[in-house]
Amino acid sequence: MLVQLRWHPFDIAFDAADSATYRRLAASLRTGQYSLDEPTMVYPPGYPVFLAAVYTIGASALVIGLVQCILGALTVVLLASIADQAAGKRAAIATGLIAACYPGIVFWTGYVLTETLFCFLLVVAFWLTLRWFQRPEGWGTAAAVGLAFGAAALTRPIALPFALLLLGAAVGDRSTRRSAGVCLIALVVVLAPWTIRNEIVFNAPIFTSTDSSYVLWRGNHPGVTAGRGGYNNPADYVNLSFPEGTSEAEVASVHRDRALTWMASHPGRVLELVPGKLWNMLRPNHEGSSVANRALTTVSYLPLLLLGTIGLVIFLRGRYRMLIAGYLIYSLVFHGIVFAIIRYRLPLEMLLTVPAGVTVAWCSARFRSRRDEENPGDTVSLVR
């Protein structure tokens, strides 16, 4: 990030199109508001609140990026800790190295966007969830899980349905049934202030954001495509007409109802779009990527998919497989039905570093074992 800011070797800027909106919301928070000229609930408050906190030490892309670098480093530590619990120290080291050096994760760290904060909060929630499953009587850990998922949902709403599914699974398990109530209460506590504010200001108890309804409409309407080249397709931005003075809640309601009506009337088309949407998110590169970008993806993204899939299918067991594979499947289904671009796969890549690290550790152990069998004398001399 420092190299890019100083010498600009790549044709990118860390302030992207959405960054200006997040910055305006963060600035309004510092004046006691949450508005874009007028009060709004289009964007959830998680990332603007984070930016407002960072603004106490500086508002430049450099300062924001450096703080996000710290979050990224902590995320790597947590991923390594999950791998350590699942398969030991060797897997932890491999996972940490993969996550720390993976170009896709490094690339997004400097951007003034939700990616780094959301991935950090999601991994925190996963790390805490695994600890909760290990000690289901720990109500403090269960509460922490709810707080973490609540913070993640207020950064990106996609975390909320998964948190509810996880809570449903916890209620179905006798060992976590009682503490699941504590987790739910903590989740509600995090979401409540924002929901109450929206009820007071807009007369609408929106838990996360009204933008979710528009995103659903953007991915499900007459003439919809599956995206293009890993990006949004401009043809999918179909704006409905509303009378002047229509509230954000009413606009969101119309978008949601229109999308759901179209989906119910065209179930075959919804399913037909799923492969294209997923390809738009999972394709190796954006359309028009440079030769260097394509080469970097070939040696990073594709091996991560291979090693991560092997680790999930063969090596991870029990709650580790359930949690990581569960979120991967949930996310693929969600984006396949709703909307998908390459940006949205970053949390999946982050989580795949764990089974990929476990696979690398297993391969390393097998290699050492065979080498020791073939050269027993080297092993003896080394021990001596």
N, C-alpha and C positions, 0 to 999 in steps of 0.2 A: 504494500500500500504506500509506504514511504517513497519507494522507487518511482511508482506511478505518479504520485503527487509532485515529485521533484523533477523528474526527467520526461514524463509522459511517453514511455515506450509503446503504450497501447492506446488505440483510439477510443478511449472510454472516459467518462466523467462520473465521479462518485455521486453527484447530485443528478438523479434520474428524473423522469417526467413526474412521477408521484412524489418525489422528494419535496418539491415546493409546497405541496398541500400539507404534508406532514410538518414541515417547518412552520407554516402559517398557524396550524392548530397548536403546535407547541408554544409559539409566541403568544397566542391568545390565552393559553392556560396560565401563563405568567402574569396575565392581567385579571385572572379570576374568571375567565370565560372559556367556552369551548365552541369556537365559531369560525366560519368562513364568511365574514361580513355579517352573517346571521347565524344564530345557534344551529348546530347540525348534529346529526347522528349517522351520517352516511359512512363515516370512518370510525371504527372502534378506537377507544382511547389509549390502548396499551402502548403503542409506539410513540405517539405524541407525548404521553406522560414521561416516557423514558427520555425523549429528546429534551423536554423541558428541564428534567433533572440534569442532563449533560450540559445544558446551556449555562448552568451555574459556574462552570469552569471554562466554557468556550463554545461557540456555535459554528466553528469552521468544520469543513469536511474532515480535516486532519484530526481535530479533537474528537469528533464523533467516531471516526474510524478507529482511532486508538482505543477508545473505550470499548468499541465493539470487538477489537482484537482481544481484549481481556476476556470478554464474554466467550469469544471463540476458543480461547485457550482453556477456560474453565469447562467448556463443552467437551473438549478433547479429553480432559481429565476424567470427567464423568463417564464418557463412553469407554475409556480404558478401565474404569472401575467396574462397569457392567460386565465387560469382557473378563475381568479378573474373577468376579463372582461366578461367571458361567463356565470358565475353562482354565483359569489359572494365570500366573504371571506372564508366561510367554505370550498368551493370547492378548493380555492387557498391553504389553509392549507393542505387539504387531498392530493392534487396533489404534493405539495412540499415534503410532507413526503414520498409519494410513490416513487417519482423520486430520492430523496436523499438516500433512503434505498434499492432501487431495486437492487438485487445482480448482474443482468446482466449489468447494467450501471456502478456500482461500479467496477466490475471485469475488464472492459476494460480500466478504467481510467489510470492505470499505464503503459499500454503498449505503446511502442514507435511505434505507428501505427496511421493511420488517423482517427480512430473512434471518439475520444473525440473532436478533432478540427472540424471535419465535422458536428457532431451533434450540437455543439455549434453554428456554422455558420448557419446551417439549421434552428435552433430554433430562432436565431436572425432574419433571413429572414422572418420567419413566424410571429414573434411578430411585426416586422415592417410592414408586409403586412396587418395585421389586423388593425393597426393604419392608414395605407393608405386608407383602405376601409372605415374606420370611417370618415376620412376627405379627400375625394378624391381630393379636391382642393389643398392639401398640396404637392407642387412639391418637396420640400426638403425631405419629407418622401418617395415619389416615387423614388427619386434618391437613397436614402439609401437602399431601397429594391433591386434595381438593383446592387448596390455595394455588398450587402450581398450575393445575389445569385451568383454573379460573383466570389466572393471569395470561396463560397462553391463549385462551378463548377471547380475551379482550385485546389480544394482539392480532390473532387471525381466528375468525369464527369457526373454522374447520375443526378446531380442537374440541369444541363443546359437544357435538354429537358423539365423538369417540369417548369422551369422558363419561357420558351418560351410558353408553354401551358397556364400558368398563365397570361402572357402578352396578349395572344390571347383572353382570357376571359375578361381581363380588357378593351381591345379595343372594345369588343362587348357590354360593359356596358357604357351607356352614361355618367354616373357620373365620371368614371375613364378614359375615352377615351383620353382626352387631356394630363393628367399627365402620361399616359402609355408611351408616347413618351419619356418623361424624364427618366422613369425607364429603357427603352431600351437603351438610350444613356449611362446611368451610367453602365449598364451591359457590353456594348461594350467597354467602357473606361477601365474597369477592365481586360477584355480579350485581348484587343488590344496589349499591350506590349509583351505578350507571343506569340500571333499569329504572330506579325511582326517579332519577333526574330526567330520563326520557318521558316518563309518565307525567311528571310535573310540567315540563316544557312543551311536549308535543301531544300529551294525552294518549300516549302509546307506550306500553311496557316492553320496549325492544331490549332484548338481552345483550346483543352484540352490536349489529349495525344494519341499517337499511340497505347498504350496498349489496348484501348477500342476495336480496331479492332481484336486484338488477343483474347480478352475475348469473343467477339462475335463468333469467329471461334471455340474457345474451347467449347462453348456450342452448336454449330451447325455445325457438320461435320459427314461424314460417320463413323458409329461405336460409336457415342457419347452416353454417359450415362447421367443420371440425377444427377450425384454426388454420393457420398457414405458416409453414416454415419454422415452427416452434414459437411463433408469436401470435398475438391477437390478429384475427382477420378483420380489417376495417368494415367488411360487409356485415359482420356480426353486431356492429354497433347500431342497433335499430332503436331510435328514440321515439317513444310514444308522445303524443300531444296531450297536454294537460292545461286546464284553465288557469289563468293567473291566480295566484294565491293558494294553489293546491299544496297541502302540507307534505313533508317528506314521508310521513307515515302513510298517507293516502297513495302517494306515488309508489312506494314500496309494495303496498297491498295490491295495487293494480298489476305491477310487474310480476309479482308472485302468482297471482290468480291467473293471469294470462299464460304464464309459463306452464303452470300445472294443468290448465285446461288443454293447452296444445299437446303436452306430453300424454295426457289421458286419451286424447283423440288420435294420436299418432305413435302408439307404442312401438310399432315396427321401425319407424324412422329414428326414434330415440335409441333403440338397440343398434341400429345400423350405424349410427354416429359414434358409438363407443370405441371401436378400434381406431378410427381416425383421430378422435380426441386423445386417446392414450398414446398413439404414435406422435402426436404433436407435442406431448409432454416428455415422452421417453426417447425420442429420436436423439442420436448422439450429438448433433450440432444444430444451431440455428441455420436457416437458409442463408447462403452467402457468406458463411464463415471463412476465415482465412485458412491458408494451408497449415499454418502453425497451430491454429485453434483445432483443426480437424486432427492433426497429428497428436496433439496433447490429449484430446479426447480418446483417441484410439488406445493410448497407453495408460489411461486412467479410468475413464468411465466404463468402458467395456470389460476390463478385468474386474472392476469392482462389482459389476452385475454378476459376472460368472462366479467369482469367489464368494460373494455374499449369498447367492442362491444356493451354492453347494453347502455353505455353512448352515443356512436355515434348514435345508432338507435333511442333511446328514448329521451334523455335529451338535447344533443347539438342541436342547431338550427342555421339557417342562415349561415353566413360566417364562423363561427367556424366549423360547420359540413362540409361545402363545402371544406375548406382548408385542414383539417386533413384527412377526408375521401378521398378527391381527391388525396392527396399524397400517402395514403395507397394503394388505388386502382392502381394508376400509378406505384408504386414500385412493387406491386405483378405482374402486367402485364409485366413490364420490366424484372424482374428477372425470371419470368416464361418462357419468350421467350429467354432471353439471357443466364443467368448463375446465380446460387444461392448457397450460403453456409450460415451456421448459422451466421457468422460474419455480413453478410449484413442486418440482420433484426434489428440491434441495433437502427437505426433511427426510425423504426416503433414502437419498444418498448418505446422509448423515447416519441414519440408523443401520444401513447396510455395512458400515465400517466394522460393526461388532461381529456379525457372522463371517465377514471377510477376514478379520483378524484371527478369529478362531480357526478358519481354514488354513491360513498361512502358518499358524502355530502348529497345527497338526502335521502339515507338510514338512515343516522344519524338524519336528520331532522324529518323523519317519526317516528323513534324510540322515539325521545324526545316528539314529539307531542302525541303519544299514551301513553307514560308514564305520561305526564301531565294530559291527559284526565282521566287516571285510578287513579291518585293520585293528585287531585287538591289541597289538603291541603298542600302537600309538596311544590307545586309551590308557594303558598301564603306565607308560612313560609320562603321560600328561598328569595322571594322578600323583605319581611320585614327585 
